[in-house]
C-alpha cells in the first residue's frame, strides 16, 4: 500500500507530547504514536523533522510557533535525540 501525504501539506493538526505518546488530532480523528518509536528529531532553520523507527516522519513548521525553545526542552526531558542542522537547505 502506498501512502501520499502531498494533499495534506498545509493542513493544521494538533500535536501533544505526553510521557508515553505523541497524540495527533486532525479532521479524521486522533492517533497515538509511542515516544519509543521516535528515532530522532532533526531541526532545520524552518522546521522540525520527527523521524520514526518505521521510516516515516512528522514535519513541524516553526512558523506560527511562539516558543519552540520550550518544545525543545520538553523533548530533552523525554530523552529524544535532537540534532540541529540550522544551515541545512533543500538542494
Order of alpha helices (4+ residues) and beta strands (2+ residues): beta-beta-beta-beta-beta-beta-alpha-beta
